[in-house]
Amino acid sequence: MYERFVLSLYLLGGVSALFAGLAWRKRTEPGGTPMLVFFLALGVGAFAYASDITATTLSTQLRYRQVATVAQSVVAISWLCGALQYANFDRSLTRRVVAVLALDPLFLVVGFLLPGISLFELPSTGTAGSLLHAVDTQLTPLFLAHMGTILVTALAGTIVLVQLFVRSRHLYRTQAAAVLVAALAPWTVALTQRYFLEVPEDATIFAWGISGVAMTVGLYTFKTLDPVPAAQSAIVETMGDGTVVLDVDGRISDVNPAARTLLGDEGVVGQPIESVIEEWERVQAEDGDHRDWEELSVNERFLEVETTSFTDRFDDEVGTLVVLRDVTDRKRREQRLEQYKLIFDSVTEPVYVLDGDDRIVRYNDPFAELVGYDSEALVGKSISAVLGPEPTITDGGFSNRTEATVRTASGTDVPCELDLAPVELDDGDTGRVGIIRDISRRKAIESELAQTTERLETLVEASPLAIVAHDTRGIVDVWNPAAESLFGWEAEEVRGEQLPVIPEENSEQLLEQHERIQAGDHLTGWETELRRKDGQTVPTRVSAAPIRDTDGDIVGTVAIIADITEQKARERQLERQNERLDEFATLVSHDLRSPLQVAAGHLQLARDTDGDGASHLDDAESALKRMEQLIDDTLSLARQGRAIGETEPAALSTLAEQAWANVASESGQIAIADPPTVDCDPDRVVELLENLFSNAIRHGGGTETAPVTVTVGGLDEGFYVADDGAGIAESETEKVFESGFTTAEDGTGFGLDIVRTIADAHGWRVTVTESESGGARFEFAVQGWAK
């Protein structure tokens, strides 16, 4: 008995080797690699099982049984992988399954190699390789986990193969039978041995062999006997029309790539055809095994559908072949042709059709009226027969919109605009349909607009005022030369960019004015400060209005901007003059009144005095001289309020010498220390220096024996006038330039005010500090000076 069983195991090992060779040849096909591993493991398991039975020592029997157990695990796993690939399951799913199940043989090998881990106790009879006879073995936890993996793997593979059998039983009967045998063989043999035969040896290893052989035969042998032969299948896969194979229940069994593209769903296999093509009931309404082309709409495309029933070799109907032809382009061409025909029937503008050689195919009555020919006179002639000598032609034909001069039958030239679009003609050739418009009036208007635009552009370019136009988002469109001069940006820098002249401190006010203009208001004479390119602000007067399109919608703003810097300067000068007038009024009302009262009082005393009144007359004379000095200083201060005259480069040393000659005193002396040459009004600068020199002599405390020294010298950015006199108290440095401020009893307080006025008129900044010798030092910061 054992001899026959062992011989059967060796025979199974040899058969496994043969089928492993077959699987090796097919290893690149779906299921090939798993079946190669399956047969190799099955052969190893068969030989190991036979060696287990024939072994004479317990240790040898144990070693062979361990090999058989590992081989059993590999057999089950590769059998499931082959079933998954055979059933065309997703390859990523197969890889994940292999990764998980491969842990079982790995744990088995590790368990066998590590000491102290026992997989099972040896029974009196061999049961290695058993699927259901494992209950005869005294199980350990590791072996129980192993058998659980085998059981789950076998169950999963059986489910996959049974589903494949159900899905393909009508179309692939021979293969379906092989699939069913492969699915049920392990379970049938195991259950039969367990409950009916009661044999001591485990025959389930032969069941795995039967299942593997059946799967291999179904996969590599009987496929050529299918209703759709392999050669025909290859043709279907590569043909341009879509093909769909339905089983007898109307479910989709197979689709080629073209059909999958048309149906727009990767998961259509296995679905009822009605769920994929909604209008399928209309196709089924026709009787017969063959139905001619029927037009359907699927996924916004037009398809022609042809159905043909087919049978197997036993003449039993096993399914339906559905051919899908995409006619969307043809349908749309037909629709376009209908649209073009409708144009000829409905439009009132001239319409015509050209063939591929630009010959006239047909035209409507308005076209005939325009060119002055009968309705058929131009058919077959070139379109150039009615075009002027210089039509606008590109690339050997007309562009989508061109302009040309149409020559009528009477010889009149009419400027027209042509709109052309491609169209498929009735004979299948490609032509063009066009609409022609008389644009004589538009050309006249365009000519007038061009002249007007040219004039306006000339005015804008020549305008002395800055003209800026921008859209509603503030993107600059117009920036004339005056704007370039005023703000410093070239037109190329700002056109197409955001308006750059808005300073942050005025942004809210300017935004409010912008919103008013966008609401339709006009802005006139609004004064504000705008930013220049150098970052400085300039006072401006802005007048702005909204820009409207032909529909009356506001699309932007145009602004005329005037530089009012000089005006503001004049206003400030007037303000200063008004202030001086107030000062003059004060002098007249107060300063001049005091010496007058003194003079009047002394004259009265002189009359009332019986004796000599000469002393009173002397006092009256002094008061009158005081009045004369006040009047001279007041007139001088009034003159300094006027703007300076023409400026020119002048050597400050020369001007200082002139000024000193006018105020020279024995109690003072001058020193020239290389002062600069400045751009100035020389007469006014002489007056400035005279006042500084007089102030130094009067307040410096000099005498004939110890005169005060006045020095005129240069600075890095200007010049200075310093003395070595008593100096100015720190608390009075801010007051000395105020009109009327003086520390002398006979002073008017106008001298330093005159100095500041002349400096301001030149744009200089004057400050007072202490000199090196303790006297007063006046420094002038001069712009644009040269040594």
Buried (B, 14 or more C-beta within 10 A) or exposed (E): EEEEBBEBBBBBBEBBBEBBEBBBEBEEEBBBBBBBBBBBBBBBBBBBBBBBBBBEEEEEBBBBBBBBBBBBBBBBBBBBBBBBBBBEBEEEEBEEBBEEBEEBBEBBBEBBEEEEEEBBEBEEBBBBBBBBBBEBBEBBEBBEBBBEBBBBBBEBBBEBBBBBBEBBBBBBBBBBBBBBBBBBBBBBBBBBBBEEEEBBBBBBBBBBBBBBBBBBBBBBEBBEEBBBEEEEBEEBEEBEBBBBBBBBEBBBBBBBEBBBBBBEEEEBBEBEBEEBBEBBEEBEEEEEEEBEEBEBEBEEBBBBBBBEBBEBEEEEEBBBBBBBBBBBEEBEBEEBBEEBEEBBEEEEBBBBBBBEEBBBBBBBEBBBEBBBBEEEBBBEEEBBEBBBEEBBBEEEBBEEEBEBBBBBEEEEEBBBBBBBEEBBBEEEEEBBBBBBBBBEEEBEEEEEEEEEEEEEEEEBEEBEBBBBBBBBEBBBBBBBBBBBEBBBBEEEBBBEBEBBBBBEEBEEEBEEBBEBBBEEEEBEEBEBBBBBBEEEBBBBBBBBBBBEEEEEEBEBBBBBBBBBEEEBEEEEBEEBEEEBEEBBEEBEEEBBEEBBEBBEBBBEBBEEEEEEBEEBBEBBEBBBEBBEEBBEBBEBBBEBBEEBEEBEEBEBBBBBBBBBEEBEBEBBBBEBEEBBBBBBBBBBBBBBBBBBBBBBBBBBBBEEEEBBBBBBBBBEEBBBBBBBBBBBEEEEBEEBBEBBBBBEEEBBBBBBBBBBBBBBBBEBBBEBBBBEBEBBBBBBBBEEBEE
